[in-house]
Amino acid sequence: MTELNAKIPAGPLAQKWSNHKAHINVVSPANKRKLDVIIVGTGLAGGSAAASLAELGYNVTTFCYQDSPRRAHSIAAQGGINAAKNYTNDNDSIYRLFYETIKGGDYRAREANVYRLAEVSNAIIDQCVAQGVPFARDYGGLLDNRSFGGALVSRTFYARGQTGQQLLLGCYGAMNRQIEKGKIKSYTRHEVLDVVIVDGKARGVIARDLVTGKIERFGAHAVVLATGGYGNVFFLSTNAMGCNGSAAWQAYKRGAMFGNPCFVQIHPTCIPVHGDQQSKLTLMSESLRNDGRVWVPKKLEDAKKLQAGTLNPNDIPDEDRDFYLERRYPAFGNLVPRDVASRAAKERCDAGFGVNNTGKAVFLDFKYAIERLGRHVIEERYGNLFQMYEKITAVDPYHNPMMIYPAIHYSMGGLWVDYNLMTTIPGLYAIGECNFSDHGANRLGASALMQGLADGYFVLPYTIGDYLAHDIQTPKIKTNTPEFDAAEKNVTDRLRKLYDIKGTKSPDHFHKMLGHIMWDYIGMAREAEGLKKAIQLIAELKEEFYKDLRITGEFTAMNNELEKAGRVADFIDIAHLMALDALNRNESCGGHFRLESVTEEGEAKRDDEHYQYVSVWEYKGDDKEPELHKEDLVFENIQVAQRSYK
């Protein structure tokens, strides 16, 4: 049995990271040139890590399934990135960012990791400004800030509604510089399908060339996974359709434990589902809640007319509008955290006050902001988001309120890592959304970009050297060894097994069926009987999948259906683990809402006595149940309390 050791440094919280850096091993510039690092994924976490490690002198190999590193899903992030600069002089600080992140995650994250995240946040802004990222600026030319959910200060830096794109372009430019210098070898259209373990250490990967279908081997002294989250287990999510959890899942099956798999985030402001042929959902940035007011009708008869399409929302007077977030949470109003806003929207819609033809939508209205600030200000702040909304819905949000509804967005759970970001496999690191470490049971808005760039630019470049310092005399990793032979055979056999089923139904058919199970039983509200039902249904779906899957096309060529089938097979297994974890955690916290654990006011009710820990799951075999380990969460610097945003 693997023993968990988070390796959290001793000493005062504010000095842990500085002291840790001062005492870990360092690799000299001459020795860095001898060491190879593989990075899987080229979003903000992977791209920043690749650029930083190559700049330091390591030989870096990167993989992405897209046709360019700059098409990683980080490019879709809209609203902004948090940092404790206190430029607005509203009493922000590293401690306040740390505290609000811990509280936002409902006290289910490590103090040490979250404080380090807050501590390095300011350096991220300096780094990105130096790269030329065009952050918004105020009239005087200084960097501007706006507010995001769960914070009482304005600390979010942004580039209109395309912050992720601009940050990724800066990161991509830094990567390209190293590619041109020969320090990064970039493999696009390659999907990593297994991690190779040699003498207990991660020493390489097996990848499939998605253009030719060829299975290839790559060796390195260390492997870094930066592959994002597994939200597409729900089929419909705000993630790009290619986003998947396969690399992380195969690492789990090789011995990397999985932390808090049931913690996934529901984002409250997404364009509602509009048909059964839809393949993904579209996010509307949380930043819109700065100026948009969320409401539903007070009168049930008005809601019925809206659902029937016989009433224009602009004809409902203010006194008949229920601004329910402002009513229930006066201190934070429309900027409560995402899990709180999502549950509140669901509660109103379940009560019959939904505003679209399905009854699954609420209004996000900019009428009041346009009256207060003028249309030109709203255009400057959110123009591209408004344009996107109108193109998708054919509704002009300058004249009519947006319709929004919660949707799956982010995975707080992920591979378990220690303070150095290393998994339970020596030499295998997980960074960004791929790991579990910083957000607890609910991520605050604008913190994903912060974590990805913190891990890649300012944490991993230090901590990976502590491990690689012991490998400076290890020669280049050869790939013609029994371990690589076995790993390649494992990948080929797994794909061949799927291809040879020759059933009647496509991978998308099974993926959609899985999505219905997940949303119905492991979605916004969960309870024991439903979770047990989900476990049963997932097992039945898995059995049918391996009997009736049909993959068209050639096995040894470009084959999108084969790619999808492998990912869906992994999603089915991930879904099973999520259901087990959700069933085990008989409390409500953050995005994990158990109907058996609710306050009198309908809010999430934690059980700190029994569940103040990280659920860490260890793979024990395909036909065996995983083993649960627990990393106790100790809070020495903050008072654990029932969250309140009133």
C-alpha positions as CSV (number, residue, x, y, z in Angstrom):
1,M,0.0,0.0,0.0
2,T,1.3,3.4,-1.0
3,E,1.7,5.8,2.0
4,L,0.6,9.4,1.5
5,N,3.2,12.0,2.3
6,A,2.1,15.6,1.3
7,K,5.6,16.9,2.1
8,I,4.2,20.1,3.5
9,P,7.2,22.2,4.9
10,A,7.3,23.0,8.5
11,G,7.3,26.6,9.8
12,P,5.0,29.6,9.6
13,L,2.5,29.6,6.7
14,A,3.9,32.8,5.1
15,Q,7.4,31.4,5.1
16,K,6.8,27.8,4.0
17,W,7.4,28.3,0.3
18,S,10.5,30.5,0.7
19,N,12.0,28.2,3.2
20,H,11.2,25.2,1.0
21,K,12.9,26.7,-2.0
22,A,15.9,27.5,0.1
23,H,16.4,24.0,1.2
24,I,15.6,21.8,-1.8
25,N,18.1,20.4,-4.3
26,V,19.1,22.4,-7.3
27,V,20.4,21.2,-10.7
28,S,23.3,23.2,-12.2
29,P,23.0,24.7,-15.7
30,A,25.5,22.3,-17.1
31,N,23.6,19.3,-15.7
32,K,20.2,20.6,-16.8
33,R,21.3,20.1,-20.4
34,K,21.6,16.4,-19.7
35,L,18.1,16.0,-18.5
36,D,14.9,15.3,-20.5
37,V,11.4,16.2,-19.4
38,I,8.2,15.2,-21.1
39,I,5.2,17.6,-20.8
40,V,1.8,16.3,-21.8
41,G,-0.6,19.1,-22.6
42,T,0.2,22.7,-23.8
43,G,-2.4,24.8,-22.1
44,L,-1.5,27.5,-19.7
45,A,0.0,25.0,-17.2
46,G,1.8,22.8,-19.7
47,G,2.9,25.6,-22.0
48,S,4.2,27.8,-19.2
49,A,6.1,24.8,-17.7
50,A,7.5,23.9,-21.0
51,A,8.8,27.4,-21.7
52,S,10.2,27.8,-18.2
53,L,12.0,24.5,-18.1
54,A,13.4,24.9,-21.5
55,E,14.6,28.4,-20.6
56,L,16.3,26.9,-17.6
57,G,18.2,24.5,-19.9
58,Y,16.2,21.2,-19.7
59,N,15.5,19.3,-22.9
60,V,11.7,19.4,-23.1
61,T,9.3,17.4,-25.3
62,T,5.7,18.5,-25.4
63,F,2.6,16.7,-26.7
64,C,-0.9,18.0,-27.6
65,Y,-3.7,16.4,-29.5
66,Q,-4.5,19.7,-31.2
67,D,-2.9,20.9,-34.4
68,S,-1.0,23.6,-32.4
69,P,-0.1,24.2,-28.8
70,R,-2.1,27.5,-28.9
71,R,-5.4,25.6,-29.5
72,A,-5.3,24.1,-26.0
73,H,-8.6,24.7,-24.2
74,S,-7.1,27.4,-21.9
75,I,-7.7,29.6,-24.9
76,A,-11.5,29.5,-24.1
77,A,-11.1,31.1,-20.7
78,Q,-13.0,34.4,-20.7
79,G,-13.2,36.4,-17.6
80,G,-9.8,37.0,-16.0
81,I,-7.0,35.9,-13.7
82,N,-6.8,36.7,-10.0
83,A,-3.8,38.3,-8.2
84,A,-3.4,40.1,-4.9
85,K,-1.8,43.3,-6.3
86,N,-4.3,45.6,-4.5
87,Y,-4.1,48.1,-7.3
88,T,-7.6,49.2,-6.5
89,N,-6.6,50.0,-3.0
90,D,-9.6,48.1,-1.6
91,N,-7.6,46.3,1.1
92,D,-6.6,43.2,-0.8
93,S,-3.6,41.1,0.3
94,I,-2.0,37.8,-0.1
95,Y,-3.7,36.6,3.0
96,R,-7.2,37.8,1.8
97,L,-6.7,36.0,-1.5
98,F,-5.6,32.9,0.4
99,Y,-8.5,33.1,2.8
100,E,-11.2,33.7,0.2
101,T,-9.9,30.8,-1.9
102,I,-9.9,28.4,1.0
103,K,-13.4,29.6,2.0
104,G,-14.6,29.4,-1.6
105,G,-13.4,25.8,-1.7
106,D,-15.5,25.1,1.4
107,Y,-12.4,24.3,3.5
108,R,-11.5,21.2,1.5
109,A,-8.1,22.3,0.3
110,R,-4.6,22.4,1.8
111,E,-3.6,25.6,3.5
112,A,0.0,25.4,2.4
113,N,-0.7,24.9,-1.3
114,V,-3.4,27.7,-1.4
115,Y,-1.2,30.2,0.4
116,R,1.6,29.5,-2.1
117,L,-0.8,30.1,-4.9
118,A,-1.8,33.5,-3.5
119,E,1.8,34.3,-2.8
120,V,3.0,33.8,-6.4
121,S,-0.1,35.3,-8.0
122,N,1.5,38.8,-8.3
123,A,4.5,37.5,-10.1
124,I,2.2,36.0,-12.8
125,I,0.9,39.4,-13.7
126,D,4.4,40.9,-13.9
127,Q,5.5,37.9,-16.1
128,C,2.5,38.3,-18.5
129,V,2.8,42.0,-18.8
130,A,6.4,41.6,-19.7
131,Q,5.3,39.1,-22.4
132,G,3.0,41.8,-23.8
133,V,-0.3,40.4,-22.7
134,P,-2.8,43.2,-23.4
135,F,-4.6,43.4,-20.0
136,A,-7.3,46.0,-19.8
137,R,-6.2,49.4,-18.5
138,D,-8.0,52.3,-16.9
139,Y,-8.2,55.8,-18.3
140,G,-4.7,56.7,-16.8
141,G,-3.1,53.6,-18.4
142,L,-2.8,51.5,-15.3
143,L,-3.9,47.9,-15.1
144,D,-7.6,47.6,-14.5
145,N,-9.4,45.1,-12.2
146,R,-12.9,43.8,-11.9
147,S,-14.7,41.6,-9.4
148,F,-15.4,37.9,-9.4
149,G,-17.5,35.6,-7.3
150,G,-16.7,34.9,-3.7
151,A,-14.5,38.0,-3.3
152,L,-15.2,41.2,-1.5
153,V,-12.4,43.1,-3.5
154,S,-11.6,43.7,-7.1
155,R,-8.5,41.6,-7.9
156,T,-9.3,40.1,-11.4
157,F,-7.0,41.2,-14.3
158,Y,-8.6,40.7,-17.7
159,A,-8.4,41.2,-21.4
160,R,-12.1,41.9,-22.3
161,G,-13.7,38.5,-22.5
162,Q,-10.7,36.6,-24.0
163,T,-8.2,36.6,-21.1
164,G,-7.3,32.9,-21.6
165,Q,-6.5,33.5,-25.3
166,Q,-4.2,36.4,-24.6
167,L,-2.4,34.6,-21.8
168,L,-2.0,31.5,-23.9
169,L,-0.6,33.6,-26.8
170,G,2.0,35.0,-24.4
171,C,2.8,31.5,-23.2
172,Y,2.9,30.2,-26.8
173,G,5.3,32.9,-27.8
174,A,7.6,31.9,-25.0
175,M,7.3,28.3,-26.1
176,N,8.0,29.1,-29.7
177,R,11.2,30.9,-28.7
178,Q,12.4,27.7,-27.1
179,I,11.2,25.6,-30.0
180,E,13.3,27.7,-32.4
181,K,16.3,27.3,-30.1
182,G,15.9,23.5,-30.1
183,K,15.2,23.2,-26.4
184,I,11.5,22.2,-26.9
185,K,10.5,19.5,-29.4
186,S,6.8,19.9,-30.0
187,Y,4.6,16.9,-31.1
188,T,1.2,18.1,-32.2
189,R,-1.7,15.8,-33.1
190,H,-0.3,13.2,-30.7
191,E,-2.3,11.7,-27.9
192,V,-0.5,10.2,-24.9
193,L,-2.1,6.9,-24.0
194,D,0.1,5.5,-21.3
195,V,2.9,6.3,-18.8
196,V,5.9,4.0,-18.7
197,I,7.2,3.0,-15.3
198,V,10.8,1.8,-15.0
199,D,12.1,0.7,-11.6
200,G,9.2,2.4,-10.0
201,K,9.8,5.8,-11.7
202,A,8.0,7.5,-14.6
203,R,10.4,7.3,-17.5
204,G,8.4,8.0,-20.5
205,V,5.1,7.8,-22.4
206,I,3.4,5.9,-25.2
207,A,1.7,8.2,-27.7
208,R,-0.4,7.7,-30.8
209,D,0.1,9.8,-33.8
210,L,-3.4,10.9,-34.6
211,V,-2.6,11.6,-38.3
212,T,-1.0,8.2,-39.1
213,G,-2.3,6.0,-36.3
214,K,1.3,5.0,-35.4
215,I,2.0,4.1,-31.8
216,E,5.3,5.7,-30.7
217,R,7.6,5.6,-27.6
218,F,9.2,8.5,-25.9
219,G,11.6,8.4,-22.9
220,A,12.5,11.1,-20.3
221,H,13.9,11.5,-16.8
222,A,10.5,12.9,-15.6
223,V,7.0,13.2,-17.0
224,V,4.6,16.1,-16.4
225,L,0.9,15.8,-17.0
226,A,-0.9,19.1,-17.7
227,T,-3.9,17.6,-19.5
228,G,-6.8,19.5,-17.9
229,G,-9.9,18.1,-16.3
230,Y,-12.5,15.4,-16.9
231,G,-15.6,17.4,-17.1
232,N,-16.6,15.8,-20.4
233,V,-17.6,12.7,-18.5
234,F,-20.9,14.5,-18.5
235,F,-20.9,14.7,-22.3
236,L,-22.5,18.2,-22.2
237,S,-20.1,20.7,-20.6
238,T,-18.3,23.9,-21.4
239,N,-15.1,22.0,-22.2
240,A,-13.9,21.6,-25.8
241,M,-15.1,18.3,-27.2
242,G,-11.6,16.9,-27.3
243,C,-11.0,17.5,-23.6
244,N,-10.6,14.2,-21.8
245,G,-9.3,12.5,-18.7
246,S,-7.5,9.7,-20.4
247,A,-3.8,10.5,-19.7
248,A,-4.6,11.1,-16.0
249,W,-6.7,8.0,-15.9
250,Q,-4.0,5.8,-17.4
251,A,-1.5,7.3,-14.9
252,Y,-4.0,6.4,-12.1
253,K,-4.0,2.8,-13.4
254,R,-0.2,2.9,-13.2
255,G,-0.2,3.9,-9.6
256,A,-0.9,7.6,-9.4
257,M,-3.7,8.1,-6.8
258,F,-6.7,10.2,-7.6
259,G,-7.9,12.9,-5.3
260,N,-11.5,14.0,-4.7
261,P,-12.9,12.7,-8.0
262,C,-16.5,13.8,-7.1
263,F,-15.6,17.5,-6.9
264,V,-16.6,19.0,-10.2
265,Q,-17.8,22.5,-10.8
266,I,-21.2,23.7,-12.1
267,H,-20.8,27.1,-13.7
268,P,-24.0,29.2,-13.2
269,T,-23.8,31.3,-16.4
270,C,-24.0,29.1,-19.5
271,I,-26.3,29.2,-22.5
272,P,-29.0,26.7,-21.7
273,V,-29.3,23.4,-23.5
274,H,-31.4,23.9,-26.7
275,G,-31.9,20.4,-28.1
276,D,-31.0,16.7,-27.9
277,Q,-28.5,17.0,-30.8
278,Q,-26.2,19.4,-29.0
279,S,-22.6,18.4,-28.5
280,K,-21.3,21.0,-26.1
281,L,-22.4,24.0,-24.0
282,T,-21.2,27.6,-24.2
283,L,-19.9,29.5,-21.2
284,M,-20.9,33.1,-20.6
285,S,-18.2,34.6,-18.5
286,E,-18.7,35.1,-14.7
287,S,-17.4,38.6,-15.3
288,L,-20.9,39.4,-16.7
289,R,-22.2,39.1,-13.1
290,N,-20.3,42.4,-12.3
291,D,-22.9,44.4,-14.3
292,G,-25.7,41.9,-15.1
293,R,-28.5,41.2,-12.6
294,V,-29.9,37.7,-12.2
295,W,-33.6,37.4,-11.9
296,V,-36.8,35.4,-12.4
297,P,-40.4,36.5,-12.2
298,K,-42.0,36.8,-8.8
299,K,-45.3,35.5,-10.1
300,L,-45.7,32.0,-11.3
301,E,-48.2,33.1,-13.9
302,D,-45.5,35.3,-15.5
303,A,-43.1,32.4,-15.5
304,K,-45.7,30.2,-17.3
305,K,-46.2,32.9,-19.9
306,L,-42.5,33.3,-20.5
307,Q,-42.2,29.5,-20.9
308,A,-45.1,29.6,-23.4
309,G,-43.5,32.5,-25.3
310,T,-46.5,34.8,-24.8
311,L,-44.7,37.4,-22.6
312,N,-41.7,39.6,-23.3
313,P,-39.4,39.8,-20.2
314,N,-39.0,43.6,-20.8
315,D,-42.7,44.0,-20.0
316,I,-42.4,42.6,-16.5
317,P,-42.0,45.6,-14.1
318,D,-39.2,45.8,-11.6
319,E,-41.5,45.2,-8.6
320,D,-42.5,41.8,-10.2
321,R,-38.9,40.7,-10.7
322,D,-37.2,38.5,-8.1
323,F,-33.5,39.4,-8.0
324,Y,-33.0,36.2,-5.9
325,L,-29.3,36.3,-5.4
326,E,-29.4,39.9,-4.2
327,R,-32.3,38.9,-1.9
328,R,-30.7,35.8,-0.4
329,Y,-27.1,37.0,-0.3
330,P,-27.1,40.8,0.3
331,A,-23.3,41.0,1.1
332,F,-22.2,39.4,-2.2
333,G,-25.3,39.7,-4.3
334,N,-24.8,38.5,-7.9
335,L,-21.2,37.7,-7.1
336,V,-21.6,34.8,-4.8
337,P,-19.4,31.7,-5.6
338,R,-20.4,29.5,-8.5
339,D,-21.7,26.6,-6.6
340,V,-24.0,28.9,-4.6
341,A,-25.3,30.7,-7.6
342,S,-25.9,27.4,-9.5
343,R,-27.9,25.8,-6.7
344,A,-30.0,29.0,-6.3
345,A,-30.8,29.0,-10.1
346,K,-31.8,25.3,-9.9
347,E,-34.0,25.9,-6.9
348,R,-35.9,28.7,-8.6
349,C,-36.3,26.6,-11.8
350,D,-37.4,23.5,-9.8
351,A,-40.0,25.7,-8.1
352,G,-41.4,26.5,-11.6
353,F,-39.9,30.0,-12.1
354,G,-37.7,29.1,-15.1
355,V,-38.0,31.5,-18.0
356,N,-37.4,29.5,-21.3
357,N,-39.5,26.9,-23.0
358,T,-38.0,24.1,-20.9
359,G,-38.2,25.9,-17.6
360,K,-34.4,25.5,-17.2
361,A,-33.1,29.1,-17.5
362,V,-33.0,32.4,-15.5
363,F,-32.4,35.9,-16.7
364,L,-29.1,37.8,-16.7
365,D,-30.1,41.4,-17.4
366,F,-27.9,44.3,-18.4
367,K,-30.7,46.9,-18.7
368,Y,-29.7,48.5,-15.4
369,A,-26.0,48.7,-16.2
370,I,-26.7,50.2,-19.6
371,E,-28.9,52.8,-17.9
372,R,-26.2,53.6,-15.3
373,L,-23.0,53.4,-17.4
374,G,-24.1,53.8,-21.0
375,R,-24.1,51.2,-23.8
376,H,-20.6,52.1,-24.9
377,V,-19.1,51.1,-21.5
378,I,-20.8,47.7,-21.6
379,E,-19.6,47.2,-25.2
380,E,-16.0,48.0,-24.2
381,R,-16.2,45.5,-21.3
382,Y,-18.2,42.6,-22.8
383,G,-18.6,43.3,-26.5
384,N,-17.2,40.0,-27.7
385,L,-19.3,38.0,-25.2
386,F,-22.5,39.8,-26.2
387,Q,-21.7,39.2,-29.9
388,M,-21.1,35.5,-29.2
389,Y,-24.4,35.2,-27.3
390,E,-26.3,36.9,-30.1
391,K,-24.8,34.6,-32.7
392,I,-25.7,31.5,-30.8
393,T,-29.2,32.5,-29.6
394,A,-30.3,35.2,-32.2
395,V,-31.2,37.4,-29.2
396,D,-29.6,40.9,-28.8
397,P,-28.5,41.1,-25.1
398,Y,-28.3,44.9,-25.3
399,H,-32.1,45.0,-25.6
400,N,-33.2,41.7,-24.0
401,P,-31.9,39.9,-20.9
402,M,-29.6,36.9,-21.5
403,M,-31.0,33.4,-20.6
404,I,-28.5,31.3,-18.5
405,Y,-28.5,28.0,-16.7
406,P,-25.8,26.1,-14.8
407,A,-23.5,23.6,-16.6
408,I,-20.5,21.4,-15.9
409,H,-17.4,23.5,-16.3
410,Y,-14.3,22.5,-14.3
411,S,-12.8,19.6,-12.3
412,M,-11.5,20.4,-8.8
413,G,-10.6,16.7,-8.4
414,G,-7.7,15.3,-10.1
415,L,-4.5,13.3,-9.6
416,W,-3.3,13.6,-6.0
417,V,0.0,15.5,-5.7
418,D,2.3,16.5,-2.8
419,Y,3.6,20.0,-2.1
420,N,6.1,19.5,-4.9
421,L,3.3,18.7,-7.4
422,M,4.5,15.1,-7.7
423,T,2.0,12.2,-7.8
424,T,2.4,9.0,-5.9
425,I,4.6,7.8,-8.8
426,P,8.1,9.2,-8.4
427,G,9.0,11.4,-11.4
428,L,5.4,11.9,-12.5
429,Y,4.1,15.4,-11.9
430,A,0.5,16.8,-12.4
431,I,-0.1,20.5,-12.8
432,G,-3.0,22.8,-13.4
433,E,-6.5,21.4,-13.6
434,C,-5.1,17.9,-13.9
435,N,-4.3,17.8,-10.2
436,F,-6.5,18.2,-7.2
437,S,-4.5,20.6,-5.1
438,D,-5.7,24.2,-4.8
439,H,-9.5,24.6,-5.1
440,G,-11.0,22.2,-2.6
441,A,-14.7,21.5,-3.3
442,N,-15.3,24.7,-5.4
443,R,-13.1,26.9,-7.5
444,L,-13.5,30.6,-7.4
445,G,-13.8,32.4,-10.7
446,A,-10.5,33.5,-12.3
447,S,-8.5,31.1,-10.2
448,A,-8.0,28.4,-12.9
449,L,-5.7,30.6,-15.0
450,M,-3.9,31.7,-11.8
451,Q,-3.2,28.1,-10.8
452,G,-2.2,26.9,-14.2
453,L,0.4,29.7,-14.6
454,A,1.5,29.5,-11.0
455,D,2.3,25.8,-11.3
456,G,4.0,26.2,-14.7
457,Y,6.0,29.4,-14.3
458,F,6.7,29.6,-10.6
459,V,6.3,26.2,-8.8
460,L,7.3,23.3,-10.9
461,P,10.5,24.8,-12.2
462,Y,11.8,24.8,-8.6
463,T,10.3,21.6,-7.3
464,I,11.2,19.3,-10.3
465,G,14.8,20.2,-9.8
466,D,14.7,18.7,-6.3
467,Y,13.8,15.3,-7.9
468,L,16.0,15.6,-11.0
469,A,19.1,16.5,-8.9
470,H,19.3,12.7,-8.2
471,D,19.3,11.9,-11.9
472,I,22.2,13.9,-13.2
473,Q,24.2,10.8,-13.8
474,T,21.4,8.8,-15.3
475,P,21.9,8.4,-19.0
476,K,19.2,9.1,-21.6
477,I,16.2,6.9,-21.1
478,K,16.3,4.1,-23.7
479,T,12.9,3.0,-25.2
480,N,14.0,-0.4,-26.4
481,T,13.4,-2.0,-23.0
482,P,10.9,-4.6,-21.7
483,E,9.0,-1.8,-19.8
484,F,8.4,0.1,-23.0
485,D,7.6,-3.1,-24.9
486,A,4.9,-4.0,-22.3
487,A,3.5,-0.4,-22.3
488,E,3.2,-0.2,-26.0
489,K,1.6,-3.7,-26.1
490,N,-0.9,-2.6,-23.5
491,V,-1.9,0.4,-25.6
492,T,-2.2,-1.5,-28.8
493,D,-4.2,-4.3,-27.2
494,R,-6.5,-1.9,-25.5
495,L,-7.3,-0.1,-28.8
496,R,-7.5,-3.4,-30.7
497,K,-10.0,-4.7,-28.2
498,L,-12.3,-1.7,-28.8
499,Y,-11.9,-1.8,-32.6
500,D,-12.7,-5.5,-32.8
501,I,-16.0,-5.3,-31.0
502,K,-17.8,-4.7,-34.3
503,G,-21.1,-3.8,-32.6
504,T,-23.8,-1.4,-33.8
505,K,-23.5,1.8,-31.8
506,S,-21.0,4.7,-32.0
507,P,-18.8,6.0,-29.2
508,D,-21.0,9.2,-29.1
509,H,-24.1,7.1,-28.4
510,F,-22.5,5.6,-25.3
511,H,-21.0,9.0,-24.3
512,K,-24.5,10.6,-24.4
513,M,-26.0,7.8,-22.4
514,L,-23.2,8.3,-19.8
515,G,-23.9,12.0,-19.7
516,H,-27.5,11.5,-18.9
517,I,-26.6,9.1,-16.0
518,M,-24.1,11.6,-14.7
519,W,-26.3,14.7,-14.9
520,D,-29.3,12.9,-13.4
521,Y,-27.6,11.2,-10.5
522,I,-24.1,12.8,-10.0
523,G,-25.0,16.4,-11.0
524,M,-26.1,19.4,-9.1
525,A,-27.8,17.4,-6.3
526,R,-26.8,13.9,-5.1
527,E,-28.3,11.4,-2.7
528,A,-27.4,7.9,-1.6
529,E,-30.1,6.0,-3.5
530,G,-29.4,7.9,-6.7
531,L,-25.7,7.4,-6.4
532,K,-26.2,3.6,-5.9
533,K,-28.5,3.7,-8.9
534,A,-25.8,5.5,-10.9
535,I,-23.2,2.9,-10.0
536,Q,-25.5,0.2,-11.2
537,L,-26.3,2.0,-14.5
538,I,-22.7,2.8,-15.2
539,A,-21.8,-0.9,-14.8
540,E,-24.6,-1.9,-17.2
541,L,-23.5,0.8,-19.7
542,K,-19.9,-0.5,-19.5
543,E,-21.1,-4.0,-20.2
544,E,-23.1,-2.8,-23.2
545,F,-20.2,-0.7,-24.4
546,Y,-17.9,-3.6,-24.6
547,K,-20.5,-5.7,-26.4
548,D,-22.0,-3.3,-28.9
549,L,-19.5,-0.6,-29.7
550,R,-18.8,0.0,-33.4
551,I,-15.7,1.9,-34.6
552,T,-15.7,2.7,-38.3
553,G,-12.5,3.5,-40.3
554,E,-9.1,1.9,-40.3
555,F,-7.1,0.9,-37.2
556,T,-3.7,2.0,-38.4
557,A,-4.7,5.4,-39.8
558,M,-6.3,8.6,-38.8
559,N,-9.5,7.6,-37.0
560,N,-11.5,10.0,-34.9
561,E,-13.9,7.3,-33.8
562,L,-11.1,5.2,-32.4
563,E,-9.9,8.2,-30.5
564,K,-13.4,8.9,-29.1
565,A,-13.9,5.2,-28.1
566,G,-10.7,5.2,-26.0
567,R,-11.8,8.4,-24.2
568,V,-15.3,7.1,-23.6
569,A,-14.0,3.9,-22.2
570,D,-12.0,5.9,-19.7
571,F,-14.9,8.3,-19.0
572,I,-17.0,5.3,-18.0
573,D,-14.4,4.2,-15.5
574,I,-13.9,7.7,-14.2
575,A,-17.7,8.0,-13.7
576,H,-17.7,4.9,-11.6
577,L,-14.9,6.3,-9.3
578,M,-16.8,9.7,-9.1
579,A,-20.0,7.9,-8.0
580,L,-18.0,5.9,-5.3
581,D,-16.4,9.0,-4.0
582,A,-19.7,11.0,-4.0
583,L,-21.4,8.1,-2.1
584,N,-18.6,7.9,0.4
585,R,-18.7,11.6,1.2
586,N,-22.0,11.9,3.0
587,E,-21.8,15.7,3.5
588,S,-22.4,18.7,1.4
589,C,-19.4,20.9,0.5
590,G,-18.9,23.3,-2.4
591,G,-20.0,21.7,-5.6
592,H,-20.7,18.4,-3.9
593,F,-24.3,18.8,-2.7
594,R,-25.8,15.8,-0.8
595,L,-29.5,16.2,-0.2
596,E,-29.0,14.4,3.1
597,S,-26.8,17.2,4.4
598,V,-28.5,20.6,4.0
599,T,-28.9,23.5,6.4
600,E,-32.4,24.8,7.3
601,E,-31.9,27.6,4.7
602,G,-31.1,25.1,2.0
603,E,-27.3,25.6,1.9
604,A,-24.5,23.0,1.8
605,K,-23.9,21.6,5.3
606,R,-20.4,20.2,5.9
607,D,-19.5,17.5,8.3
608,D,-16.0,18.5,9.5
609,E,-15.9,15.8,12.2
610,H,-16.1,13.0,9.6
611,Y,-15.1,14.4,6.2
612,Q,-12.4,17.0,6.7
613,Y,-10.0,15.2,4.5
614,V,-9.0,14.6,0.9
615,S,-10.4,11.4,-0.5
616,V,-7.5,9.7,-2.2
617,W,-8.3,6.6,-4.3
618,E,-5.8,3.9,-5.2
619,Y,-6.3,1.6,-8.2
620,K,-6.3,-2.1,-7.3
621,G,-7.2,-3.7,-10.6
622,D,-9.9,-3.7,-13.4
623,D,-12.2,-6.0,-11.6
624,K,-11.6,-4.8,-8.1
625,E,-12.9,-1.8,-6.1
626,P,-10.3,1.0,-5.5
627,E,-9.0,1.5,-2.0
628,L,-9.7,4.8,-0.2
629,H,-6.9,6.6,1.6
630,K,-7.5,9.9,3.5
631,E,-5.2,12.9,3.7
632,D,-6.4,14.8,6.8
633,L,-6.8,18.6,6.3
634,V,-5.3,20.6,9.1
635,F,-6.2,24.3,9.4
636,E,-3.8,26.2,11.7
637,N,-4.2,29.7,10.2
638,I,-7.9,30.1,9.6
639,Q,-11.1,29.4,11.5
640,V,-13.1,26.7,9.8
641,A,-16.7,27.8,9.7
642,Q,-20.0,27.3,7.9
643,R,-19.7,29.4,4.7
644,S,-21.9,32.4,4.6
645,Y,-22.2,34.9,1.7
646,K,-25.1,36.8,3.3
